[in-house]
């Protein structure tokens, strides 16, 4: 049975919430020094990228409505395949400046999908 495309949006929201919880109250310096936190955050970003990849195959129109979705998938690929050269301040910047907008976008799309 194929998964409902809304499930991928929910996966993205849950991953974002996990990232936000992992970095709550810490600084970039603490983030850089904690392999455990970095690993957790990177794993959640991978989930976000995977969910978007599946969404692109399952519902291309919905995927196109997720702002910067191709760039997010590219970011996931870099975290996965170029792990030796991860730029931690860049990851931190994404957390600080882009995650909340993605969360809000997913929330809005979910509401639109539920509307009659």
C-alpha positions in Angstrom: 0.0 0.0 0.0 1.3 3.4 -0.9 1.8 6.0 1.7 -0.4 9.1 1.8 1.7 12.1 0.7 0.6 13.9 3.8 2.5 11.4 5.8 5.8 12.8 4.3 4.9 16.3 5.4 4.2 15.0 8.9 7.6 13.2 8.9 9.3 16.5 7.9 7.5 18.4 10.7 8.5 15.7 13.3 12.1 15.8 12.1 12.2 19.6 12.4 10.8 19.4 15.9 13.4 16.9 16.8 16.2 19.2 15.5 14.7 22.1 17.4 14.6 20.1 20.6 18.2 18.9 20.1 19.6 22.4 19.8 17.3 24.2 22.2 19.3 26.4 24.5 22.8 25.7 23.0 25.2 27.8 21.1 27.0 27.1 17.8 30.1 26.3 19.9 28.3 23.7 21.9 26.8 22.3 18.8 30.3 22.0 17.2 31.7 20.3 20.3 28.9 17.7 20.7 29.1 14.8 18.3 26.0 13.3 19.8 23.9 16.5 19.0 25.5 16.9 15.5 24.7 13.2 14.7 21.1 13.6 15.9 20.6 16.8 13.9 22.2 15.3 10.8 20.0 12.2 11.0 16.9 14.3 11.2 18.0 16.4 8.2 18.5 13.1 6.3 14.9 12.1 7.2 13.7 15.5 5.9 15.6 15.0 2.6 14.3 11.4 2.2 10.7 12.4 2.9 11.0 15.0 0.2 12.5 12.5 -2.2 9.7 10.1 -1.7 7.2 13.0 -1.9 8.6 14.0 -5.3 7.9 10.5 -6.6 4.5 10.1 -5.0 3.0 13.6 -5.6 5.1 15.9 -7.9 2.6 18.7 -7.6 2.7 18.8 -3.8 6.5 18.4 -3.9 6.7 21.5 -6.2 4.8 23.5 -3.5 7.5 22.9 -0.9 9.8 25.9 -1.1 13.4 25.0 -1.9 12.7 21.2 -1.9 15.4 20.4 -4.4 18.0 22.3 -2.4 16.9 20.5 0.8 17.4 17.2 -0.9 20.9 18.4 -2.1 21.7 19.4 1.5 20.7 15.9 2.6 22.9 14.3 0.0 25.9 16.4 1.2 25.3 15.4 4.8 25.1 11.8 3.8 27.9 11.5 1.2 30.3 14.3 2.1 30.2 13.7 5.9 34.0 14.4 6.2 33.6 18.0 5.1 30.4 19.0 6.8 30.4 22.7 7.5 28.9 22.9 11.0 28.3 26.7 10.9 26.3 26.2 7.7 24.2 23.5 9.3 23.7 25.7 12.3 22.6 28.6 10.0 20.1 26.3 8.3 18.7 25.4 11.7 18.5 29.1 12.8 17.2 30.6 9.6 15.3 28.1 7.5 13.7 25.3 9.6 10.9 27.3 11.0 9.8 28.4 7.5 9.8 24.8 6.3 7.8 23.7 9.3 5.2 26.5 8.6 5.1 25.6 4.9 4.4 22.0 5.7 1.7 23.0 8.2 0.1 25.2 5.6 0.1 22.5 2.9 -1.4 20.0 5.4 -4.2 22.5 6.1 -4.8 23.1 2.5 -5.0 19.3 1.8 -7.5 18.9 4.6 -9.8 21.7 3.4 -12.9 20.6 1.5 
